[in-house]
Amino acid sequence: MRQAISTDAAPAAAGPYSQAIRTGDLVFTAGQLGLDPVSGEFVANDVAGQAERALQNLDAILRAADSGLDRLVKVTVYLADIGDWPTVNDVYARLVPEPFPARSAFAVRDLPKGALVEIEAVASVTSG
């Protein structure tokens, strides 16, 4: 059974997709940008600010699914410039608790809205 997850604490889906889908004990998020949930605008023009907001958006969605950053099992990071990886890594290490989940990172040609970073995740759901 698939359950759509939605919260006003993260930007609304901008197309025919859900912020996340919960199935069984897992939640799969859509990619999150560094957008303010209310204005829909980027919170920063730099990759550190966008990465931090993207992770905050992920956390809000995961919490709506009875999960959180502490329950991450797999994260995928998409970068407009692979040279930004050390900066994103620093933000990630500050916000994501250990034990760190498995993770992949890719440089891509373009991201939605001209974003510098997009982050998606799979997390486990808390019991009860």
Backbone as JSON Lines, residues from 0, in Angstrom:
{"i":0,"aa":"M","n":[0.83,-1.18,0.0],"ca":[0.0,0.0,0.0],"c":[0.88,1.25,0.0]}
{"i":1,"aa":"R","n":[0.54,2.2,-0.84],"ca":[1.29,3.45,-0.92],"c":[0.46,4.58,-0.3]}
{"i":2,"aa":"Q","n":[1.11,5.37,0.53],"ca":[0.46,6.51,1.17],"c":[1.21,7.77,0.78]}
{"i":3,"aa":"A","n":[0.53,8.73,0.16],"ca":[1.15,10.01,-0.18],"c":[1.36,10.81,1.09]}
{"i":4,"aa":"I","n":[2.52,11.44,1.18],"ca":[2.87,12.28,2.32],"c":[2.92,13.72,1.84]}
{"i":5,"aa":"S","n":[2.29,14.61,2.61],"ca":[2.28,16.03,2.25],"c":[2.32,16.87,3.51]}
{"i":6,"aa":"T","n":[3.09,17.96,3.47],"ca":[3.16,18.9,4.59],"c":[3.37,20.31,4.05]}
{"i":7,"aa":"D","n":[2.76,21.27,4.73],"ca":[2.96,22.68,4.39],"c":[4.31,23.19,4.87]}
{"i":8,"aa":"A","n":[5.04,22.38,5.67],"ca":[6.34,22.78,6.2],"c":[7.46,22.61,5.17]}
{"i":9,"aa":"A","n":[7.1,22.13,3.97],"ca":[8.06,21.99,2.87],"c":[7.36,22.48,1.61]}
{"i":10,"aa":"P","n":[8.13,22.86,0.59],"ca":[7.5,23.34,-0.65],"c":[6.55,22.3,-1.24]}
{"i":11,"aa":"A","n":[5.43,22.78,-1.75],"ca":[4.45,21.9,-2.39],"c":[5.05,21.3,-3.65]}
{"i":12,"aa":"A","n":[4.58,20.13,-4.02],"ca":[5.0,19.51,-5.27],"c":[4.65,20.44,-6.42]}
{"i":13,"aa":"A","n":[5.58,20.6,-7.36],"ca":[5.39,21.54,-8.47],"c":[4.93,20.83,-9.73]}
{"i":14,"aa":"G","n":[4.44,19.62,-9.59],"ca":[4.01,18.84,-10.74],"c":[3.24,17.62,-10.28]}
{"i":15,"aa":"P","n":[3.07,16.66,-11.16],"ca":[2.3,15.46,-10.82],"c":[3.13,14.44,-10.04]}
{"i":16,"aa":"Y","n":[3.51,14.8,-8.83],"ca":[4.24,13.9,-7.94],"c":[3.93,14.27,-6.5]}
{"i":17,"aa":"S","n":[4.27,13.39,-5.58],"ca":[4.07,13.61,-4.15],"c":[5.36,14.08,-3.51]}
{"i":18,"aa":"Q","n":[5.24,14.8,-2.4],"ca":[6.45,15.16,-1.65],"c":[7.17,13.89,-1.21]}
{"i":19,"aa":"A","n":[6.4,12.89,-0.86],"ca":[6.97,11.59,-0.49],"c":[5.88,10.53,-0.6]}
{"i":20,"aa":"I","n":[6.33,9.3,-0.65],"ca":[5.45,8.14,-0.6],"c":[5.94,7.23,0.52]}
{"i":21,"aa":"R","n":[5.01,6.87,1.38],"ca":[5.32,5.9,2.44],"c":[4.74,4.57,2.02]}
{"i":22,"aa":"T","n":[5.57,3.53,2.11],"ca":[5.11,2.18,1.84],"c":[5.77,1.26,2.85]}
{"i":23,"aa":"G","n":[4.97,0.55,3.59],"ca":[5.52,-0.3,4.65],"c":[6.29,0.53,5.65]}
{"i":24,"aa":"D","n":[7.52,0.1,5.92],"ca":[8.37,0.78,6.89],"c":[9.35,1.75,6.25]}
{"i":25,"aa":"L","n":[9.1,2.12,5.0],"ca":[10.0,3.04,4.3],"c":[9.24,4.24,3.76]}
{"i":26,"aa":"V","n":[9.94,5.36,3.67],"ca":[9.41,6.57,3.03],"c":[10.44,7.02,1.99]}
{"i":27,"aa":"F","n":[9.94,7.31,0.79],"ca":[10.75,7.74,-0.34],"c":[10.38,9.19,-0.65]}
{"i":28,"aa":"T","n":[11.34,10.1,-0.55],"ca":[11.03,11.5,-0.81],"c":[11.31,11.89,-2.25]}
{"i":29,"aa":"A","n":[10.6,12.91,-2.7],"ca":[10.96,13.57,-3.95],"c":[12.2,14.42,-3.68]}
{"i":30,"aa":"G","n":[12.91,14.78,-4.73],"ca":[14.06,15.66,-4.56],"c":[13.63,17.0,-4.01]}
{"i":31,"aa":"Q","n":[14.43,17.52,-3.09],"ca":[14.12,18.8,-2.46],"c":[15.2,19.83,-2.81]}
{"i":32,"aa":"L","n":[14.71,21.03,-3.12],"ca":[15.58,22.16,-3.4],"c":[15.63,23.05,-2.17]}
{"i":33,"aa":"G","n":[16.46,24.06,-2.22],"ca":[16.58,25.01,-1.12],"c":[15.54,26.11,-1.19]}
{"i":34,"aa":"L","n":[14.28,25.72,-1.31],"ca":[13.19,26.68,-1.45],"c":[12.47,26.9,-0.13]}
{"i":35,"aa":"D","n":[12.06,28.13,0.09],"ca":[11.23,28.47,1.23],"c":[9.84,27.87,1.0]}
{"i":36,"aa":"P","n":[9.27,27.18,2.0],"ca":[7.96,26.54,1.81],"c":[6.82,27.52,1.55]}
{"i":37,"aa":"V","n":[6.93,28.74,2.03],"ca":[5.85,29.71,1.89],"c":[5.97,30.48,0.57]}
{"i":38,"aa":"S","n":[7.13,31.06,0.33],"ca":[7.29,31.91,-0.86],"c":[7.6,31.1,-2.12]}
{"i":39,"aa":"G","n":[8.17,29.91,-1.95],"ca":[8.58,29.12,-3.09],"c":[9.85,29.64,-3.75]}
{"i":40,"aa":"E","n":[10.51,30.58,-3.11],"ca":[11.75,31.16,-3.63],"c":[12.96,30.55,-2.92]}
{"i":41,"aa":"F","n":[14.12,30.6,-3.58],"ca":[15.34,30.13,-2.95],"c":[15.64,30.96,-1.71]}
{"i":42,"aa":"V","n":[16.08,30.29,-0.65],"ca":[16.43,31.0,0.58],"c":[17.81,31.61,0.5]}
{"i":43,"aa":"A","n":[18.62,31.16,-0.46],"ca":[19.99,31.66,-0.6],"c":[20.44,31.49,-2.04]}
{"i":44,"aa":"N","n":[21.41,32.28,-2.42],"ca":[22.01,32.17,-3.75],"c":[23.27,31.33,-3.74]}
{"i":45,"aa":"D","n":[23.64,30.82,-2.57],"ca":[24.84,30.01,-2.45],"c":[24.47,28.56,-2.14]}
{"i":46,"aa":"V","n":[25.38,27.66,-2.46],"ca":[25.09,26.24,-2.33],"c":[24.93,25.81,-0.87]}
{"i":47,"aa":"A","n":[25.65,26.43,0.06],"ca":[25.52,26.07,1.48],"c":[24.12,26.37,1.98]}
{"i":48,"aa":"G","n":[23.61,27.56,1.68],"ca":[22.26,27.93,2.11],"c":[21.2,27.08,1.46]}
{"i":49,"aa":"Q","n":[21.37,26.77,0.18],"ca":[20.4,25.92,-0.51],"c":[20.43,24.49,0.03]}
{"i":50,"aa":"A","n":[21.62,23.98,0.32],"ca":[21.73,22.62,0.85],"c":[21.09,22.53,2.24]}
{"i":51,"aa":"E","n":[21.33,23.53,3.06],"ca":[20.74,23.51,4.4],"c":[19.22,23.52,4.32]}
{"i":52,"aa":"R","n":[18.66,24.39,3.48],"ca":[17.19,24.45,3.36],"c":[16.64,23.17,2.74]}
{"i":53,"aa":"A","n":[17.34,22.59,1.76],"ca":[16.89,21.33,1.17],"c":[16.8,20.24,2.24]}
{"i":54,"aa":"L","n":[17.8,20.18,3.12],"ca":[17.78,19.18,4.19],"c":[16.67,19.48,5.2]}
{"i":55,"aa":"Q","n":[16.42,20.76,5.48],"ca":[15.31,21.11,6.36],"c":[13.97,20.71,5.74]}
{"i":56,"aa":"N","n":[13.84,20.91,4.43],"ca":[12.62,20.49,3.73],"c":[12.46,18.97,3.8]}
{"i":57,"aa":"L","n":[13.56,18.25,3.58],"ca":[13.52,16.79,3.7],"c":[13.06,16.37,5.09]}
{"i":58,"aa":"D","n":[13.64,17.01,6.11],"ca":[13.29,16.66,7.48],"c":[11.81,16.9,7.74]}
{"i":59,"aa":"A","n":[11.26,18.01,7.25],"ca":[9.84,18.31,7.45],"c":[8.96,17.24,6.81]}
{"i":60,"aa":"I","n":[9.33,16.83,5.6],"ca":[8.57,15.79,4.91],"c":[8.68,14.46,5.65]}
{"i":61,"aa":"L","n":[9.89,14.12,6.06],"ca":[10.09,12.86,6.78],"c":[9.32,12.86,8.1]}
{"i":62,"aa":"R","n":[9.3,13.97,8.79],"ca":[8.54,14.05,10.05],"c":[7.04,13.85,9.81]}
{"i":63,"aa":"A","n":[6.56,14.37,8.7],"ca":[5.15,14.17,8.35],"c":[4.84,12.7,8.1]}
{"i":64,"aa":"A","n":[5.88,11.92,7.82],"ca":[5.74,10.48,7.58],"c":[6.18,9.65,8.78]}
{"i":65,"aa":"D","n":[6.28,10.29,9.96],"ca":[6.73,9.61,11.19],"c":[8.16,9.1,11.07]}
{"i":66,"aa":"S","n":[9.01,9.91,10.46],"ca":[10.42,9.58,10.3],"c":[11.24,10.83,10.62]}
{"i":67,"aa":"G","n":[12.44,10.92,10.1],"ca":[13.29,12.09,10.33],"c":[14.68,11.85,9.78]}
{"i":68,"aa":"L","n":[15.51,12.87,9.83],"ca":[16.88,12.75,9.32],"c":[17.66,11.65,10.06]}
{"i":69,"aa":"D","n":[17.28,11.37,11.29],"ca":[17.95,10.32,12.06],"c":[17.56,8.92,11.59]}
{"i":70,"aa":"R","n":[16.62,8.81,10.67],"ca":[16.16,7.51,10.16],"c":[16.54,7.3,8.69]}
{"i":71,"aa":"L","n":[17.37,8.19,8.14],"ca":[17.79,8.07,6.75],"c":[18.55,6.77,6.52]}
{"i":72,"aa":"V","n":[18.26,6.13,5.38],"ca":[19.02,4.93,5.0],"c":[19.78,5.14,3.7]}
{"i":73,"aa":"K","n":[19.27,6.02,2.81],"ca":[19.93,6.29,1.53],"c":[19.62,7.71,1.1]}
{"i":74,"aa":"V","n":[20.65,8.44,0.72],"ca":[20.51,9.83,0.27],"c":[21.18,9.96,-1.08]}
{"i":75,"aa":"T","n":[20.54,10.71,-1.97],"ca":[21.15,11.04,-3.26],"c":[21.21,12.55,-3.38]}
{"i":76,"aa":"V","n":[22.39,13.06,-3.71],"ca":[22.63,14.49,-3.84],"c":[22.96,14.79,-5.29]}
{"i":77,"aa":"Y","n":[22.26,15.75,-5.87],"ca":[22.5,16.19,-7.24],"c":[23.08,17.61,-7.17]}
{"i":78,"aa":"L","n":[24.19,17.82,-7.84],"ca":[24.87,19.12,-7.81],"c":[24.98,19.71,-9.2]}
{"i":79,"aa":"A","n":[24.76,21.01,-9.3],"ca":[24.97,21.7,-10.57],"c":[26.47,21.81,-10.87]}
{"i":80,"aa":"D","n":[27.3,21.79,-9.82],"ca":[28.76,21.89,-9.96],"c":[29.4,20.96,-8.94]}
{"i":81,"aa":"I","n":[30.08,19.93,-9.4],"ca":[30.7,18.97,-8.48],"c":[31.74,19.63,-7.58]}
{"i":82,"aa":"G","n":[32.23,20.78,-8.0],"ca":[33.17,21.53,-7.16],"c":[32.53,22.02,-5.87]}
{"i":83,"aa":"D","n":[31.19,22.03,-5.8],"ca":[30.47,22.43,-4.58],"c":[30.36,21.29,-3.57]}
{"i":84,"aa":"W","n":[30.82,20.1,-3.94],"ca":[30.67,18.94,-3.07],"c":[31.24,19.15,-1.67]}
{"i":85,"aa":"P","n":[32.46,19.7,-1.5],"ca":[32.97,19.89,-0.13],"c":[32.07,20.78,0.73]}
{"i":86,"aa":"T","n":[31.52,21.81,0.16],"ca":[30.63,22.71,0.91],"c":[29.35,21.99,1.31]}
{"i":87,"aa":"V","n":[28.75,21.28,0.37],"ca":[27.52,20.53,0.67],"c":[27.83,19.45,1.71]}
{"i":88,"aa":"N","n":[28.96,18.82,1.6],"ca":[29.35,17.78,2.55],"c":[29.45,18.33,3.97]}
{"i":89,"aa":"D","n":[29.99,19.55,4.11],"ca":[30.09,20.18,5.42],"c":[28.71,20.44,6.02]}
{"i":90,"aa":"V","n":[27.79,20.96,5.22],"ca":[26.42,21.21,5.69],"c":[25.76,19.89,6.08]}
{"i":91,"aa":"Y","n":[25.9,18.9,5.23],"ca":[25.32,17.58,5.45],"c":[25.82,16.98,6.77]}
{"i":92,"aa":"A","n":[27.14,17.03,6.99],"ca":[27.72,16.45,8.2],"c":[27.22,17.16,9.46]}
{"i":93,"aa":"R","n":[26.89,18.43,9.35],"ca":[26.38,19.2,10.48],"c":[24.93,18.87,10.79]}
{"i":94,"aa":"L","n":[24.12,18.56,9.77],"ca":[22.68,18.38,9.97],"c":[22.21,16.93,10.04]}
{"i":95,"aa":"V","n":[22.94,16.02,9.44],"ca":[22.53,14.61,9.42],"c":[23.27,13.87,10.53]}
{"i":96,"aa":"P","n":[22.53,13.26,11.45],"ca":[23.18,12.57,12.57],"c":[23.78,11.23,12.16]}
{"i":97,"aa":"E","n":[24.78,10.83,12.92],"ca":[25.39,9.5,12.73],"c":[24.47,8.45,13.33]}
{"i":98,"aa":"P","n":[24.53,7.22,12.88],"ca":[25.38,6.75,11.78],"c":[24.86,7.3,10.45]}
{"i":99,"aa":"F","n":[25.78,7.78,9.65],"ca":[25.41,8.38,8.38],"c":[24.82,7.32,7.44]}
{"i":100,"aa":"P","n":[23.81,7.71,6.67],"ca":[23.21,6.77,5.71],"c":[24.14,6.54,4.52]}
{"i":101,"aa":"A","n":[23.81,5.55,3.73],"ca":[24.5,5.38,2.45],"c":[24.17,6.62,1.61]}
{"i":102,"aa":"R","n":[25.1,6.98,0.71],"ca":[24.89,8.22,-0.04],"c":[25.58,8.17,-1.38]}
{"i":103,"aa":"S","n":[24.96,8.81,-2.37],"ca":[25.55,9.01,-3.69],"c":[25.48,10.48,-4.01]}
{"i":104,"aa":"A","n":[26.4,10.95,-4.84],"ca":[26.37,12.34,-5.29],"c":[26.74,12.38,-6.76]}
{"i":105,"aa":"F","n":[26.03,13.22,-7.5],"ca":[26.25,13.34,-8.94],"c":[26.25,14.8,-9.34]}
{"i":106,"aa":"A","n":[27.09,15.14,-10.29],"ca":[26.98,16.43,-10.96],"c":[26.03,16.22,-12.14]}
{"i":107,"aa":"V","n":[25.11,17.14,-12.29],"ca":[24.14,17.06,-13.38],"c":[24.21,18.35,-14.19]}
{"i":108,"aa":"R","n":[23.69,18.29,-15.37],"ca":[23.78,19.46,-16.24],"c":[22.93,20.62,-15.74]}
{"i":109,"aa":"D","n":[21.7,20.35,-15.37],"ca":[20.78,21.38,-14.88],"c":[19.89,20.8,-13.79]}
{"i":110,"aa":"L","n":[19.45,21.68,-12.89],"ca":[18.49,21.31,-11.86],"c":[17.27,22.23,-11.99]}
{"i":111,"aa":"P","n":[16.12,21.8,-11.5],"ca":[14.93,22.63,-11.6],"c":[15.15,24.03,-11.02]}
{"i":112,"aa":"K","n":[14.56,25.01,-11.67],"ca":[14.59,26.41,-11.23],"c":[16.0,26.99,-11.15]}
{"i":113,"aa":"G","n":[16.99,26.32,-11.74],"ca":[18.36,26.8,-11.65],"c":[19.01,26.55,-10.31]}
{"i":114,"aa":"A","n":[18.5,25.57,-9.56],"ca":[19.04,25.25,-8.23],"c":[20.49,24.83,-8.33]}
{"i":115,"aa":"L","n":[21.2,24.98,-7.23],"ca":[22.59,24.54,-7.14],"c":[22.7,23.13,-6.59]}
{"i":116,"aa":"V","n":[21.68,22.69,-5.85],"ca":[21.69,21.36,-5.24],"c":[20.26,20.86,-5.09]}
{"i":117,"aa":"E","n":[20.09,19.55,-5.24],"ca":[18.82,18.88,-4.98],"c":[19.13,17.61,-4.21]}
{"i":118,"aa":"I","n":[18.32,17.31,-3.19],"ca":[18.59,16.15,-2.35],"c":[17.31,15.34,-2.19]}
{"i":119,"aa":"E","n":[17.42,14.01,-2.41],"ca":[16.3,13.09,-2.19],"c":[16.77,12.0,-1.24]}
{"i":120,"aa":"A","n":[15.8,11.3,-0.65],"ca":[16.19,10.32,0.36],"c":[15.18,9.18,0.49]}
{"i":121,"aa":"V","n":[15.67,8.12,1.1],"ca":[14.85,7.01,1.56],"c":[15.13,6.9,3.06]}
{"i":122,"aa":"A","n":[14.07,6.75,3.84],"ca":[14.24,6.65,5.29],"c":[13.32,5.58,5.85]}
{"i":123,"aa":"S","n":[13.68,5.07,7.01],"ca":[12.8,4.13,7.7],"c":[11.78,4.92,8.51]}
{"i":124,"aa":"V","n":[10.68,4.27,8.82],"ca":[9.6,4.9,9.57],"c":[9.66,4.39,11.0]}
{"i":125,"aa":"T","n":[9.42,5.29,11.94],"ca":[9.45,4.89,13.35],"c":[8.31,3.93,13.65]}
{"i":126,"aa":"S","n":[8.52,3.08,14.6],"ca":[7.49,2.12,15.0],"c":[6.41,2.81,15.79]}
{"i":127,"aa":"G","n":[5.21,2.23,15.71],"ca":[4.11,2.73,16.52],"c":[3.38,3.75,15.86]}
